[in-house]
């Protein structure tokens, strides 16, 4: 038997008084990298597969801003913001860290700090 859930998805069962709603949460995506014209199709396919919530993980300041933009535009998208070590050209200065801190406080749809792990990929 193949488990249809990857390690990046959680299966959530929400119960109400009369029925169950089964929905998947994809907690690590990079849909911020897709063109605006593709987002609706991605969300439709996700919906058809019972994916009810999507977290898009920013890896740079620009992709983090894009993640927040998408989360504010679509009710099923939430944002992760962060700076991945592989995407840094130099160590973030105080200004960059202040910008990221301000971004983190800018929307209740920002759920996580993303892509801030150790750089073991070469």
Phi and psi restraints in degrees (range 20) as a CNS / XPLOR table:
assign (resid 1 and name C) (resid 2 and name N)
       (resid 2 and name CA) (resid 2 and name C) 1.0 -96.6 20.0 2
assign (resid 2 and name N) (resid 2 and name CA)
       (resid 2 and name C) (resid 3 and name N) 1.0 128.1 20.0 2
assign (resid 2 and name C) (resid 3 and name N)
       (resid 3 and name CA) (resid 3 and name C) 1.0 -75.4 20.0 2
assign (resid 3 and name N) (resid 3 and name CA)
       (resid 3 and name C) (resid 4 and name N) 1.0 119.4 20.0 2
assign (resid 3 and name C) (resid 4 and name N)
       (resid 4 and name CA) (resid 4 and name C) 1.0 -73.9 20.0 2
assign (resid 4 and name N) (resid 4 and name CA)
       (resid 4 and name C) (resid 5 and name N) 1.0 -6.6 20.0 2
assign (resid 4 and name C) (resid 5 and name N)
       (resid 5 and name CA) (resid 5 and name C) 1.0 -100.5 20.0 2
assign (resid 5 and name N) (resid 5 and name CA)
       (resid 5 and name C) (resid 6 and name N) 1.0 125.5 20.0 2
assign (resid 5 and name C) (resid 6 and name N)
       (resid 6 and name CA) (resid 6 and name C) 1.0 -81.1 20.0 2
assign (resid 6 and name N) (resid 6 and name CA)
       (resid 6 and name C) (resid 7 and name N) 1.0 172.0 20.0 2
assign (resid 6 and name C) (resid 7 and name N)
       (resid 7 and name CA) (resid 7 and name C) 1.0 -66.9 20.0 2
assign (resid 7 and name N) (resid 7 and name CA)
       (resid 7 and name C) (resid 8 and name N) 1.0 -13.0 20.0 2
assign (resid 7 and name C) (resid 8 and name N)
       (resid 8 and name CA) (resid 8 and name C) 1.0 -96.3 20.0 2
assign (resid 8 and name N) (resid 8 and name CA)
       (resid 8 and name C) (resid 9 and name N) 1.0 7.7 20.0 2
assign (resid 8 and name C) (resid 9 and name N)
       (resid 9 and name CA) (resid 9 and name C) 1.0 -125.6 20.0 2
assign (resid 9 and name N) (resid 9 and name CA)
       (resid 9 and name C) (resid 10 and name N) 1.0 147.5 20.0 2
assign (resid 9 and name C) (resid 10 and name N)
       (resid 10 and name CA) (resid 10 and name C) 1.0 -120.0 20.0 2
assign (resid 10 and name N) (resid 10 and name CA)
       (resid 10 and name C) (resid 11 and name N) 1.0 140.4 20.0 2
assign (resid 10 and name C) (resid 11 and name N)
       (resid 11 and name CA) (resid 11 and name C) 1.0 -96.5 20.0 2
assign (resid 11 and name N) (resid 11 and name CA)
       (resid 11 and name C) (resid 12 and name N) 1.0 122.6 20.0 2
assign (resid 11 and name C) (resid 12 and name N)
       (resid 12 and name CA) (resid 12 and name C) 1.0 -120.1 20.0 2
assign (resid 12 and name N) (resid 12 and name CA)
       (resid 12 and name C) (resid 13 and name N) 1.0 130.9 20.0 2
assign (resid 12 and name C) (resid 13 and name N)
       (resid 13 and name CA) (resid 13 and name C) 1.0 -113.2 20.0 2
assign (resid 13 and name N) (resid 13 and name CA)
       (resid 13 and name C) (resid 14 and name N) 1.0 116.6 20.0 2
assign (resid 13 and name C) (resid 14 and name N)
       (resid 14 and name CA) (resid 14 and name C) 1.0 -102.4 20.0 2
assign (resid 14 and name N) (resid 14 and name CA)
       (resid 14 and name C) (resid 15 and name N) 1.0 127.5 20.0 2
assign (resid 14 and name C) (resid 15 and name N)
       (resid 15 and name CA) (resid 15 and name C) 1.0 -105.4 20.0 2
assign (resid 15 and name N) (resid 15 and name CA)
       (resid 15 and name C) (resid 16 and name N) 1.0 137.1 20.0 2
assign (resid 15 and name C) (resid 16 and name N)
       (resid 16 and name CA) (resid 16 and name C) 1.0 -115.3 20.0 2
assign (resid 16 and name N) (resid 16 and name CA)
       (resid 16 and name C) (resid 17 and name N) 1.0 -175.4 20.0 2
assign (resid 16 and name C) (resid 17 and name N)
       (resid 17 and name CA) (resid 17 and name C) 1.0 -63.2 20.0 2
assign (resid 17 and name N) (resid 17 and name CA)
       (resid 17 and name C) (resid 18 and name N) 1.0 -32.3 20.0 2
assign (resid 17 and name C) (resid 18 and name N)
       (resid 18 and name CA) (resid 18 and name C) 1.0 -119.4 20.0 2
assign (resid 18 and name N) (resid 18 and name CA)
       (resid 18 and name C) (resid 19 and name N) 1.0 -9.8 20.0 2
assign (resid 18 and name C) (resid 19 and name N)
       (resid 19 and name CA) (resid 19 and name C) 1.0 -157.5 20.0 2
assign (resid 19 and name N) (resid 19 and name CA)
       (resid 19 and name C) (resid 20 and name N) 1.0 166.0 20.0 2
assign (resid 19 and name C) (resid 20 and name N)
       (resid 20 and name CA) (resid 20 and name C) 1.0 -106.7 20.0 2
assign (resid 20 and name N) (resid 20 and name CA)
       (resid 20 and name C) (resid 21 and name N) 1.0 145.3 20.0 2
assign (resid 20 and name C) (resid 21 and name N)
       (resid 21 and name CA) (resid 21 and name C) 1.0 -120.0 20.0 2
assign (resid 21 and name N) (resid 21 and name CA)
       (resid 21 and name C) (resid 22 and name N) 1.0 119.2 20.0 2
assign (resid 21 and name C) (resid 22 and name N)
       (resid 22 and name CA) (resid 22 and name C) 1.0 -99.4 20.0 2
assign (resid 22 and name N) (resid 22 and name CA)
       (resid 22 and name C) (resid 23 and name N) 1.0 127.3 20.0 2
assign (resid 22 and name C) (resid 23 and name N)
       (resid 23 and name CA) (resid 23 and name C) 1.0 -144.7 20.0 2
assign (resid 23 and name N) (resid 23 and name CA)
       (resid 23 and name C) (resid 24 and name N) 1.0 147.1 20.0 2
assign (resid 23 and name C) (resid 24 and name N)
       (resid 24 and name CA) (resid 24 and name C) 1.0 -98.1 20.0 2
assign (resid 24 and name N) (resid 24 and name CA)
       (resid 24 and name C) (resid 25 and name N) 1.0 147.1 20.0 2
assign (resid 24 and name C) (resid 25 and name N)
       (resid 25 and name CA) (resid 25 and name C) 1.0 -118.1 20.0 2
assign (resid 25 and name N) (resid 25 and name CA)
       (resid 25 and name C) (resid 26 and name N) 1.0 118.3 20.0 2
assign (resid 25 and name C) (resid 26 and name N)
       (resid 26 and name CA) (resid 26 and name C) 1.0 -91.8 20.0 2
assign (resid 26 and name N) (resid 26 and name CA)
       (resid 26 and name C) (resid 27 and name N) 1.0 106.9 20.0 2
assign (resid 26 and name C) (resid 27 and name N)
       (resid 27 and name CA) (resid 27 and name C) 1.0 -94.8 20.0 2
assign (resid 27 and name N) (resid 27 and name CA)
       (resid 27 and name C) (resid 28 and name N) 1.0 11.0 20.0 2
assign (resid 27 and name C) (resid 28 and name N)
       (resid 28 and name CA) (resid 28 and name C) 1.0 -158.2 20.0 2
assign (resid 28 and name N) (resid 28 and name CA)
       (resid 28 and name C) (resid 29 and name N) 1.0 95.5 20.0 2
assign (resid 28 and name C) (resid 29 and name N)
       (resid 29 and name CA) (resid 29 and name C) 1.0 -127.7 20.0 2
assign (resid 29 and name N) (resid 29 and name CA)
       (resid 29 and name C) (resid 30 and name N) 1.0 172.1 20.0 2
assign (resid 29 and name C) (resid 30 and name N)
       (resid 30 and name CA) (resid 30 and name C) 1.0 -130.7 20.0 2
assign (resid 30 and name N) (resid 30 and name CA)
       (resid 30 and name C) (resid 31 and name N) 1.0 45.9 20.0 2
assign (resid 30 and name C) (resid 31 and name N)
       (resid 31 and name CA) (resid 31 and name C) 1.0 -69.9 20.0 2
assign (resid 31 and name N) (resid 31 and name CA)
       (resid 31 and name C) (resid 32 and name N) 1.0 -12.2 20.0 2
assign (resid 31 and name C) (resid 32 and name N)
       (resid 32 and name CA) (resid 32 and name C) 1.0 -64.3 20.0 2
assign (resid 32 and name N) (resid 32 and name CA)
       (resid 32 and name C) (resid 33 and name N) 1.0 -17.9 20.0 2
assign (resid 32 and name C) (resid 33 and name N)
       (resid 33 and name CA) (resid 33 and name C) 1.0 -84.2 20.0 2
assign (resid 33 and name N) (resid 33 and name CA)
       (resid 33 and name C) (resid 34 and name N) 1.0 -7.2 20.0 2
assign (resid 33 and name C) (resid 34 and name N)
       (resid 34 and name CA) (resid 34 and name C) 1.0 -87.8 20.0 2
assign (resid 34 and name N) (resid 34 and name CA)
       (resid 34 and name C) (resid 35 and name N) 1.0 153.3 20.0 2
assign (resid 34 and name C) (resid 35 and name N)
       (resid 35 and name CA) (resid 35 and name C) 1.0 -68.3 20.0 2
assign (resid 35 and name N) (resid 35 and name CA)
       (resid 35 and name C) (resid 36 and name N) 1.0 150.5 20.0 2
assign (resid 35 and name C) (resid 36 and name N)
       (resid 36 and name CA) (resid 36 and name C) 1.0 -52.1 20.0 2
assign (resid 36 and name N) (resid 36 and name CA)
       (resid 36 and name C) (resid 37 and name N) 1.0 -37.0 20.0 2
assign (resid 36 and name C) (resid 37 and name N)
       (resid 37 and name CA) (resid 37 and name C) 1.0 -66.4 20.0 2
assign (resid 37 and name N) (resid 37 and name CA)
       (resid 37 and name C) (resid 38 and name N) 1.0 -16.5 20.0 2
assign (resid 37 and name C) (resid 38 and name N)
       (resid 38 and name CA) (resid 38 and name C) 1.0 -98.1 20.0 2
assign (resid 38 and name N) (resid 38 and name CA)
       (resid 38 and name C) (resid 39 and name N) 1.0 -14.6 20.0 2
assign (resid 38 and name C) (resid 39 and name N)
       (resid 39 and name CA) (resid 39 and name C) 1.0 -63.5 20.0 2
assign (resid 39 and name N) (resid 39 and name CA)
       (resid 39 and name C) (resid 40 and name N) 1.0 -46.0 20.0 2
assign (resid 39 and name C) (resid 40 and name N)
       (resid 40 and name CA) (resid 40 and name C) 1.0 -59.1 20.0 2
assign (resid 40 and name N) (resid 40 and name CA)
       (resid 40 and name C) (resid 41 and name N) 1.0 -42.3 20.0 2
assign (resid 40 and name C) (resid 41 and name N)
       (resid 41 and name CA) (resid 41 and name C) 1.0 -63.6 20.0 2
assign (resid 41 and name N) (resid 41 and name CA)
       (resid 41 and name C) (resid 42 and name N) 1.0 -41.2 20.0 2
assign (resid 41 and name C) (resid 42 and name N)
       (resid 42 and name CA) (resid 42 and name C) 1.0 -61.8 20.0 2
assign (resid 42 and name N) (resid 42 and name CA)
       (resid 42 and name C) (resid 43 and name N) 1.0 -44.6 20.0 2
assign (resid 42 and name C) (resid 43 and name N)
       (resid 43 and name CA) (resid 43 and name C) 1.0 -66.7 20.0 2
assign (resid 43 and name N) (resid 43 and name CA)
       (resid 43 and name C) (resid 44 and name N) 1.0 -36.5 20.0 2
assign (resid 43 and name C) (resid 44 and name N)
       (resid 44 and name CA) (resid 44 and name C) 1.0 -64.3 20.0 2
assign (resid 44 and name N) (resid 44 and name CA)
       (resid 44 and name C) (resid 45 and name N) 1.0 -44.3 20.0 2
assign (resid 44 and name C) (resid 45 and name N)
       (resid 45 and name CA) (resid 45 and name C) 1.0 -64.1 20.0 2
assign (resid 45 and name N) (resid 45 and name CA)
       (resid 45 and name C) (resid 46 and name N) 1.0 -38.8 20.0 2
assign (resid 45 and name C) (resid 46 and name N)
       (resid 46 and name CA) (resid 46 and name C) 1.0 -62.4 20.0 2
assign (resid 46 and name N) (resid 46 and name CA)
       (resid 46 and name C) (resid 47 and name N) 1.0 -45.8 20.0 2
assign (resid 46 and name C) (resid 47 and name N)
       (resid 47 and name CA) (resid 47 and name C) 1.0 -59.8 20.0 2
assign (resid 47 and name N) (resid 47 and name CA)
       (resid 47 and name C) (resid 48 and name N) 1.0 -44.3 20.0 2
assign (resid 47 and name C) (resid 48 and name N)
       (resid 48 and name CA) (resid 48 and name C) 1.0 -62.6 20.0 2
assign (resid 48 and name N) (resid 48 and name CA)
       (resid 48 and name C) (resid 49 and name N) 1.0 -21.7 20.0 2
assign (resid 48 and name C) (resid 49 and name N)
       (resid 49 and name CA) (resid 49 and name C) 1.0 -101.2 20.0 2
assign (resid 49 and name N) (resid 49 and name CA)
       (resid 49 and name C) (resid 50 and name N) 1.0 15.5 20.0 2
assign (resid 49 and name C) (resid 50 and name N)
       (resid 50 and name CA) (resid 50 and name C) 1.0 66.1 20.0 2
assign (resid 50 and name N) (resid 50 and name CA)
       (resid 50 and name C) (resid 51 and name N) 1.0 23.4 20.0 2
assign (resid 50 and name C) (resid 51 and name N)
       (resid 51 and name CA) (resid 51 and name C) 1.0 -86.5 20.0 2
assign (resid 51 and name N) (resid 51 and name CA)
       (resid 51 and name C) (resid 52 and name N) 1.0 114.4 20.0 2
assign (resid 51 and name C) (resid 52 and name N)
       (resid 52 and name CA) (resid 52 and name C) 1.0 -100.4 20.0 2
assign (resid 52 and name N) (resid 52 and name CA)
       (resid 52 and name C) (resid 53 and name N) 1.0 -23.7 20.0 2
assign (resid 52 and name C) (resid 53 and name N)
       (resid 53 and name CA) (resid 53 and name C) 1.0 -136.2 20.0 2
assign (resid 53 and name N) (resid 53 and name CA)
       (resid 53 and name C) (resid 54 and name N) 1.0 141.4 20.0 2
assign (resid 53 and name C) (resid 54 and name N)
       (resid 54 and name CA) (resid 54 and name C) 1.0 -132.0 20.0 2
assign (resid 54 and name N) (resid 54 and name CA)
       (resid 54 and name C) (resid 55 and name N) 1.0 131.6 20.0 2
assign (resid 54 and name C) (resid 55 and name N)
       (resid 55 and name CA) (resid 55 and name C) 1.0 -108.8 20.0 2
assign (resid 55 and name N) (resid 55 and name CA)
       (resid 55 and name C) (resid 56 and name N) 1.0 121.4 20.0 2
assign (resid 55 and name C) (resid 56 and name N)
       (resid 56 and name CA) (resid 56 and name C) 1.0 -99.6 20.0 2
assign (resid 56 and name N) (resid 56 and name CA)
       (resid 56 and name C) (resid 57 and name N) 1.0 130.1 20.0 2
assign (resid 56 and name C) (resid 57 and name N)
       (resid 57 and name CA) (resid 57 and name C) 1.0 -102.3 20.0 2
assign (resid 57 and name N) (resid 57 and name CA)
       (resid 57 and name C) (resid 58 and name N) 1.0 110.5 20.0 2
assign (resid 57 and name C) (resid 58 and name N)
       (resid 58 and name CA) (resid 58 and name C) 1.0 -71.2 20.0 2
assign (resid 58 and name N) (resid 58 and name CA)
       (resid 58 and name C) (resid 59 and name N) 1.0 144.2 20.0 2
assign (resid 58 and name C) (resid 59 and name N)
       (resid 59 and name CA) (resid 59 and name C) 1.0 -119.3 20.0 2
assign (resid 59 and name N) (resid 59 and name CA)
       (resid 59 and name C) (resid 60 and name N) 1.0 -15.4 20.0 2
assign (resid 59 and name C) (resid 60 and name N)
       (resid 60 and name CA) (resid 60 and name C) 1.0 -135.0 20.0 2
assign (resid 60 and name N) (resid 60 and name CA)
       (resid 60 and name C) (resid 61 and name N) 1.0 173.2 20.0 2
assign (resid 60 and name C) (resid 61 and name N)
       (resid 61 and name CA) (resid 61 and name C) 1.0 -62.6 20.0 2
assign (resid 61 and name N) (resid 61 and name CA)
       (resid 61 and name C) (resid 62 and name N) 1.0 -43.0 20.0 2
assign (resid 61 and name C) (resid 62 and name N)
       (resid 62 and name CA) (resid 62 and name C) 1.0 -67.8 20.0 2
assign (resid 62 and name N) (resid 62 and name CA)
       (resid 62 and name C) (resid 63 and name N) 1.0 -40.4 20.0 2
assign (resid 62 and name C) (resid 63 and name N)
       (resid 63 and name CA) (resid 63 and name C) 1.0 -72.5 20.0 2
assign (resid 63 and name N) (resid 63 and name CA)
       (resid 63 and name C) (resid 64 and name N) 1.0 -28.7 20.0 2
assign (resid 63 and name C) (resid 64 and name N)
       (resid 64 and name CA) (resid 64 and name C) 1.0 -66.9 20.0 2
assign (resid 64 and name N) (resid 64 and name CA)
       (resid 64 and name C) (resid 65 and name N) 1.0 -43.2 20.0 2
assign (resid 64 and name C) (resid 65 and name N)
       (resid 65 and name CA) (resid 65 and name C) 1.0 -61.1 20.0 2
assign (resid 65 and name N) (resid 65 and name CA)
       (resid 65 and name C) (resid 66 and name N) 1.0 -42.0 20.0 2
assign (resid 65 and name C) (resid 66 and name N)
       (resid 66 and name CA) (resid 66 and name C) 1.0 -63.8 20.0 2
assign (resid 66 and name N) (resid 66 and name CA)
       (resid 66 and name C) (resid 67 and name N) 1.0 -39.6 20.0 2
assign (resid 66 and name C) (resid 67 and name N)
       (resid 67 and name CA) (resid 67 and name C) 1.0 -61.2 20.0 2
assign (resid 67 and name N) (resid 67 and name CA)
       (resid 67 and name C) (resid 68 and name N) 1.0 -43.3 20.0 2
assign (resid 67 and name C) (resid 68 and name N)
       (resid 68 and name CA) (resid 68 and name C) 1.0 -65.9 20.0 2
assign (resid 68 and name N) (resid 68 and name CA)
       (resid 68 and name C) (resid 69 and name N) 1.0 -41.9 20.0 2
assign (resid 68 and name C) (resid 69 and name N)
       (resid 69 and name CA) (resid 69 and name C) 1.0 -57.0 20.0 2
assign (resid 69 and name N) (resid 69 and name CA)
       (resid 69 and name C) (resid 70 and name N) 1.0 -47.2 20.0 2
assign (resid 69 and name C) (resid 70 and name N)
       (resid 70 and name CA) (resid 70 and name C) 1.0 -65.1 20.0 2
assign (resid 70 and name N) (resid 70 and name CA)
       (resid 70 and name C) (resid 71 and name N) 1.0 -39.7 20.0 2
assign (resid 70 and name C) (resid 71 and name N)
       (resid 71 and name CA) (resid 71 and name C) 1.0 -64.8 20.0 2
assign (resid 71 and name N) (resid 71 and name CA)
       (resid 71 and name C) (resid 72 and name N) 1.0 -33.3 20.0 2
assign (resid 71 and name C) (resid 72 and name N)
       (resid 72 and name CA) (resid 72 and name C) 1.0 -76.2 20.0 2
assign (resid 72 and name N) (resid 72 and name CA)
       (resid 72 and name C) (resid 73 and name N) 1.0 -23.3 20.0 2
assign (resid 72 and name C) (resid 73 and name N)
       (resid 73 and name CA) (resid 73 and name C) 1.0 -88.9 20.0 2
assign (resid 73 and name N) (resid 73 and name CA)
       (resid 73 and name C) (resid 74 and name N) 1.0 -26.8 20.0 2
assign (resid 73 and name C) (resid 74 and name N)
       (resid 74 and name CA) (resid 74 and name C) 1.0 -127.3 20.0 2
assign (resid 74 and name N) (resid 74 and name CA)
       (resid 74 and name C) (resid 75 and name N) 1.0 127.4 20.0 2
assign (resid 74 and name C) (resid 75 and name N)
       (resid 75 and name CA) (resid 75 and name C) 1.0 -65.1 20.0 2
assign (resid 75 and name N) (resid 75 and name CA)
       (resid 75 and name C) (resid 76 and name N) 1.0 -22.8 20.0 2
assign (resid 75 and name C) (resid 76 and name N)
       (resid 76 and name CA) (resid 76 and name C) 1.0 -93.9 20.0 2
assign (resid 76 and name N) (resid 76 and name CA)
       (resid 76 and name C) (resid 77 and name N) 1.0 -1.8 20.0 2
assign (resid 76 and name C) (resid 77 and name N)
       (resid 77 and name CA) (resid 77 and name C) 1.0 -104.0 20.0 2
assign (resid 77 and name N) (resid 77 and name CA)
       (resid 77 and name C) (resid 78 and name N) 1.0 133.6 20.0 2
assign (resid 77 and name C) (resid 78 and name N)
       (resid 78 and name CA) (resid 78 and name C) 1.0 -122.2 20.0 2
assign (resid 78 and name N) (resid 78 and name CA)
       (resid 78 and name C) (resid 79 and name N) 1.0 160.1 20.0 2
assign (resid 78 and name C) (resid 79 and name N)
       (resid 79 and name CA) (resid 79 and name C) 1.0 -113.0 20.0 2
assign (resid 79 and name N) (resid 79 and name CA)
       (resid 79 and name C) (resid 80 and name N) 1.0 147.0 20.0 2
assign (resid 79 and name C) (resid 80 and name N)
       (resid 80 and name CA) (resid 80 and name C) 1.0 -117.6 20.0 2
assign (resid 80 and name N) (resid 80 and name CA)
       (resid 80 and name C) (resid 81 and name N) 1.0 139.0 20.0 2
assign (resid 80 and name C) (resid 81 and name N)
       (resid 81 and name CA) (resid 81 and name C) 1.0 -124.7 20.0 2
assign (resid 81 and name N) (resid 81 and name CA)
       (resid 81 and name C) (resid 82 and name N) 1.0 146.6 20.0 2
assign (resid 81 and name C) (resid 82 and name N)
       (resid 82 and name CA) (resid 82 and name C) 1.0 174.3 20.0 2
assign (resid 82 and name N) (resid 82 and name CA)
       (resid 82 and name C) (resid 83 and name N) 1.0 177.7 20.0 2
assign (resid 82 and name C) (resid 83 and name N)
       (resid 83 and name CA) (resid 83 and name C) 1.0 -125.2 20.0 2
assign (resid 83 and name N) (resid 83 and name CA)
       (resid 83 and name C) (resid 84 and name N) 1.0 110.3 20.0 2
assign (resid 83 and name C) (resid 84 and name N)
       (resid 84 and name CA) (resid 84 and name C) 1.0 -77.0 20.0 2
assign (resid 84 and name N) (resid 84 and name CA)
       (resid 84 and name C) (resid 85 and name N) 1.0 135.6 20.0 2
assign (resid 84 and name C) (resid 85 and name N)
       (resid 85 and name CA) (resid 85 and name C) 1.0 -54.2 20.0 2
assign (resid 85 and name N) (resid 85 and name CA)
       (resid 85 and name C) (resid 86 and name N) 1.0 -35.0 20.0 2
assign (resid 85 and name C) (resid 86 and name N)
       (resid 86 and name CA) (resid 86 and name C) 1.0 -68.1 20.0 2
assign (resid 86 and name N) (resid 86 and name CA)
       (resid 86 and name C) (resid 87 and name N) 1.0 -22.3 20.0 2
assign (resid 86 and name C) (resid 87 and name N)
       (resid 87 and name CA) (resid 87 and name C) 1.0 -95.5 20.0 2
assign (resid 87 and name N) (resid 87 and name CA)
       (resid 87 and name C) (resid 88 and name N) 1.0 -0.8 20.0 2
assign (resid 87 and name C) (resid 88 and name N)
       (resid 88 and name CA) (resid 88 and name C) 1.0 -87.3 20.0 2
assign (resid 88 and name N) (resid 88 and name CA)
       (resid 88 and name C) (resid 89 and name N) 1.0 131.7 20.0 2
assign (resid 88 and name C) (resid 89 and name N)
       (resid 89 and name CA) (resid 89 and name C) 1.0 -87.4 20.0 2
assign (resid 89 and name N) (resid 89 and name CA)
       (resid 89 and name C) (resid 90 and name N) 1.0 -25.1 20.0 2
assign (resid 89 and name C) (resid 90 and name N)
       (resid 90 and name CA) (resid 90 and name C) 1.0 -154.0 20.0 2
assign (resid 90 and name N) (resid 90 and name CA)
       (resid 90 and name C) (resid 91 and name N) 1.0 167.1 20.0 2
assign (resid 90 and name C) (resid 91 and name N)
       (resid 91 and name CA) (resid 91 and name C) 1.0 -63.0 20.0 2
assign (resid 91 and name N) (resid 91 and name CA)
       (resid 91 and name C) (resid 92 and name N) 1.0 135.6 20.0 2
assign (resid 91 and name C) (resid 92 and name N)
       (resid 92 and name CA) (resid 92 and name C) 1.0 -61.2 20.0 2
assign (resid 92 and name N) (resid 92 and name CA)
       (resid 92 and name C) (resid 93 and name N) 1.0 134.5 20.0 2
assign (resid 92 and name C) (resid 93 and name N)
       (resid 93 and name CA) (resid 93 and name C) 1.0 -87.2 20.0 2
assign (resid 93 and name N) (resid 93 and name CA)
       (resid 93 and name C) (resid 94 and name N) 1.0 179.9 20.0 2
assign (resid 93 and name C) (resid 94 and name N)
       (resid 94 and name CA) (resid 94 and name C) 1.0 -60.4 20.0 2
assign (resid 94 and name N) (resid 94 and name CA)
       (resid 94 and name C) (resid 95 and name N) 1.0 -36.2 20.0 2
assign (resid 94 and name C) (resid 95 and name N)
       (resid 95 and name CA) (resid 95 and name C) 1.0 -64.2 20.0 2
assign (resid 95 and name N) (resid 95 and name CA)
       (resid 95 and name C) (resid 96 and name N) 1.0 -44.7 20.0 2
assign (resid 95 and name C) (resid 96 and name N)
       (resid 96 and name CA) (resid 96 and name C) 1.0 -64.1 20.0 2
assign (resid 96 and name N) (resid 96 and name CA)
       (resid 96 and name C) (resid 97 and name N) 1.0 -41.2 20.0 2
assign (resid 96 and name C) (resid 97 and name N)
       (resid 97 and name CA) (resid 97 and name C) 1.0 -67.4 20.0 2
assign (resid 97 and name N) (resid 97 and name CA)
       (resid 97 and name C) (resid 98 and name N) 1.0 -36.3 20.0 2
assign (resid 97 and name C) (resid 98 and name N)
       (resid 98 and name CA) (resid 98 and name C) 1.0 -66.2 20.0 2
assign (resid 98 and name N) (resid 98 and name CA)
       (resid 98 and name C) (resid 99 and name N) 1.0 -41.3 20.0 2
assign (resid 98 and name C) (resid 99 and name N)
       (resid 99 and name CA) (resid 99 and name C) 1.0 -62.1 20.0 2
assign (resid 99 and name N) (resid 99 and name CA)
       (resid 99 and name C) (resid 100 and name N) 1.0 -42.5 20.0 2
assign (resid 99 and name C) (resid 100 and name N)
       (resid 100 and name CA) (resid 100 and name C) 1.0 -66.7 20.0 2
assign (resid 100 and name N) (resid 100 and name CA)
       (resid 100 and name C) (resid 101 and name N) 1.0 -40.7 20.0 2
assign (resid 100 and name C) (resid 101 and name N)
       (resid 101 and name CA) (resid 101 and name C) 1.0 -62.4 20.0 2
assign (resid 101 and name N) (resid 101 and name CA)
       (resid 101 and name C) (resid 102 and name N) 1.0 -44.8 20.0 2
assign (resid 101 and name C) (resid 102 and name N)
       (resid 102 and name CA) (resid 102 and name C) 1.0 -64.4 20.0 2
assign (resid 102 and name N) (resid 102 and name CA)
       (resid 102 and name C) (resid 103 and name N) 1.0 -38.9 20.0 2
assign (resid 102 and name C) (resid 103 and name N)
       (resid 103 and name CA) (resid 103 and name C) 1.0 -63.0 20.0 2
assign (resid 103 and name N) (resid 103 and name CA)
       (resid 103 and name C) (resid 104 and name N) 1.0 -42.0 20.0 2
assign (resid 103 and name C) (resid 104 and name N)
       (resid 104 and name CA) (resid 104 and name C) 1.0 -59.8 20.0 2
assign (resid 104 and name N) (resid 104 and name CA)
       (resid 104 and name C) (resid 105 and name N) 1.0 -31.8 20.0 2
assign (resid 104 and name C) (resid 105 and name N)
       (resid 105 and name CA) (resid 105 and name C) 1.0 -91.0 20.0 2
assign (resid 105 and name N) (resid 105 and name CA)
       (resid 105 and name C) (resid 106 and name N) 1.0 0.4 20.0 2
assign (resid 105 and name C) (resid 106 and name N)
       (resid 106 and name CA) (resid 106 and name C) 1.0 -83.5 20.0 2
assign (resid 106 and name N) (resid 106 and name CA)
       (resid 106 and name C) (resid 107 and name N) 1.0 -16.0 20.0 2
assign (resid 106 and name C) (resid 107 and name N)
       (resid 107 and name CA) (resid 107 and name C) 1.0 -153.6 20.0 2
assign (resid 107 and name N) (resid 107 and name CA)
       (resid 107 and name C) (resid 108 and name N) 1.0 138.5 20.0 2
assign (resid 107 and name C) (resid 108 and name N)
       (resid 108 and name CA) (resid 108 and name C) 1.0 -70.7 20.0 2
assign (resid 108 and name N) (resid 108 and name CA)
       (resid 108 and name C) (resid 109 and name N) 1.0 -8.5 20.0 2
assign (resid 108 and name C) (resid 109 and name N)
       (resid 109 and name CA) (resid 109 and name C) 1.0 -88.1 20.0 2
assign (resid 109 and name N) (resid 109 and name CA)
       (resid 109 and name C) (resid 110 and name N) 1.0 3.2 20.0 2
assign (resid 109 and name C) (resid 110 and name N)
       (resid 110 and name CA) (resid 110 and name C) 1.0 -90.0 20.0 2
assign (resid 110 and name N) (resid 110 and name CA)
       (resid 110 and name C) (resid 111 and name N) 1.0 112.3 20.0 2
assign (resid 110 and name C) (resid 111 and name N)
       (resid 111 and name CA) (resid 111 and name C) 1.0 -99.7 20.0 2
assign (resid 111 and name N) (resid 111 and name CA)
       (resid 111 and name C) (resid 112 and name N) 1.0 -30.0 20.0 2
assign (resid 111 and name C) (resid 112 and name N)
       (resid 112 and name CA) (resid 112 and name C) 1.0 -143.7 20.0 2
assign (resid 112 and name N) (resid 112 and name CA)
       (resid 112 and name C) (resid 113 and name N) 1.0 158.3 20.0 2
assign (resid 112 and name C) (resid 113 and name N)
       (resid 113 and name CA) (resid 113 and name C) 1.0 -88.6 20.0 2
assign (resid 113 and name N) (resid 113 and name CA)
       (resid 113 and name C) (resid 114 and name N) 1.0 127.1 20.0 2
assign (resid 113 and name C) (resid 114 and name N)
       (resid 114 and name CA) (resid 114 and name C) 1.0 -116.8 20.0 2
assign (resid 114 and name N) (resid 114 and name CA)
       (resid 114 and name C) (resid 115 and name N) 1.0 157.0 20.0 2
assign (resid 114 and name C) (resid 115 and name N)
       (resid 115 and name CA) (resid 115 and name C) 1.0 54.2 20.0 2
assign (resid 115 and name N) (resid 115 and name CA)
       (resid 115 and name C) (resid 116 and name N) 1.0 43.2 20.0 2
assign (resid 115 and name C) (resid 116 and name N)
       (resid 116 and name CA) (resid 116 and name C) 1.0 -114.2 20.0 2
assign (resid 116 and name N) (resid 116 and name CA)
       (resid 116 and name C) (resid 117 and name N) 1.0 15.9 20.0 2
assign (resid 116 and name C) (resid 117 and name N)
       (resid 117 and name CA) (resid 117 and name C) 1.0 -75.6 20.0 2
assign (resid 117 and name N) (resid 117 and name CA)
       (resid 117 and name C) (resid 118 and name N) 1.0 -178.6 20.0 2
assign (resid 117 and name C) (resid 118 and name N)
       (resid 118 and name CA) (resid 118 and name C) 1.0 -73.6 20.0 2
assign (resid 118 and name N) (resid 118 and name CA)
       (resid 118 and name C) (resid 119 and name N) 1.0 145.4 20.0 2
assign (resid 118 and name C) (resid 119 and name N)
       (resid 119 and name CA) (resid 119 and name C) 1.0 -89.0 20.0 2
assign (resid 119 and name N) (resid 119 and name CA)
       (resid 119 and name C) (resid 120 and name N) 1.0 92.1 20.0 2
assign (resid 119 and name C) (resid 120 and name N)
       (resid 120 and name CA) (resid 120 and name C) 1.0 -102.1 20.0 2
assign (resid 120 and name N) (resid 120 and name CA)
       (resid 120 and name C) (resid 121 and name N) 1.0 -0.1 20.0 2
assign (resid 120 and name C) (resid 121 and name N)
       (resid 121 and name CA) (resid 121 and name C) 1.0 -92.0 20.0 2
assign (resid 121 and name N) (resid 121 and name CA)
       (resid 121 and name C) (resid 122 and name N) 1.0 131.5 20.0 2
